[in-house]
Amino acid sequence: TREEEKEVMARLDELVATGYPVLLATSRKRFIKEMIEQETTPVERDEATAATTAYGIMEGVKAVRVHNVALNARLGQSMDYLKENDNERHNIS
């Protein structure tokens, strides 16, 4: 449900704390449309998906599954640079 999706995002830190690698798969989901409160096509949700990718990286997820790989790969590289963590790169596919 949408409420469960919101709860998972809100509790990503708890999932990461389990020690298992966490894969985030929010790409173009309907909850993204609800998050930005606009009627959008799936492609129009790519920027908001990238925001969830950034949030996931900040919370410690190890990988994300997305439709717009190029956008999210650039975002992941930028996040890694900003975090100054050259030893940890994120798998974005």
C-alpha positions in Angstrom: 0.0 0.0 0.0 1.0 3.6 -0.3 1.2 3.9 3.5 3.6 0.9 3.6 5.8 2.5 0.9 6.0 5.7 2.9 6.8 3.8 6.1 9.6 1.9 4.3 11.1 5.1 3.1 10.8 6.7 6.6 12.5 3.6 8.2 15.3 3.0 5.7 17.8 3.6 8.4 16.4 0.6 10.3 16.6 -1.6 7.3 20.2 -0.6 6.7 21.0 -1.2 10.3 20.1 -4.9 9.9 23.5 -5.3 8.1 21.9 -6.8 5.0 22.5 -4.9 1.7 19.4 -2.9 0.9 18.1 -2.4 -2.6 15.9 0.6 -3.1 13.4 0.3 -6.0 11.2 3.4 -6.1 11.6 4.2 -9.8 8.4 5.8 -11.2 6.2 4.3 -8.6 2.7 5.7 -8.0 3.8 6.8 -4.5 6.3 9.2 -6.2 3.3 10.8 -7.9 1.6 11.2 -4.5 4.9 12.5 -3.0 5.1 15.4 -5.5 1.3 15.9 -5.5 1.0 16.2 -9.3 -0.6 14.2 -12.1 2.4 12.9 -14.0 3.4 10.2 -16.5 5.9 7.7 -15.3 8.7 9.4 -17.2 7.9 12.7 -15.6 8.6 11.1 -12.2 12.3 10.6 -12.9 13.5 13.7 -11.0 11.5 12.7 -7.9 12.8 9.2 -8.3 16.3 10.7 -8.2 15.4 12.5 -5.0 14.5 9.1 -3.4 17.8 7.8 -4.7 19.7 10.6 -3.0 17.7 10.0 0.2 18.5 6.3 0.0 22.2 6.9 -0.5 22.2 9.2 2.5 20.5 6.5 4.6 23.0 3.9 3.5 21.3 1.7 0.8 23.7 -0.3 -1.3 21.9 -0.3 -4.6 18.9 1.2 -6.4 16.8 -0.1 -9.3 15.7 2.7 -11.7 14.5 3.3 -15.2 16.6 6.4 -15.9 20.0 4.9 -15.2 22.0 7.9 -16.5 20.3 10.4 -14.3 20.6 8.3 -11.2 24.2 7.3 -11.9 25.1 11.0 -12.2 23.3 11.6 -9.0 25.0 8.7 -7.2 28.4 9.9 -8.4 27.6 13.3 -7.1 26.4 12.0 -3.7 29.6 9.9 -3.4 31.7 12.9 -4.1 29.8 15.1 -1.7 30.1 12.4 1.0 33.8 12.1 0.2 33.6 8.4 0.3 35.7 7.1 -2.6 35.7 3.5 -1.1 32.0 3.1 -1.5 30.3 3.3 -4.9 26.7 2.5 -5.4 25.3 0.0 -7.9 22.6 1.8 -10.0 20.8 -0.3 -12.6 
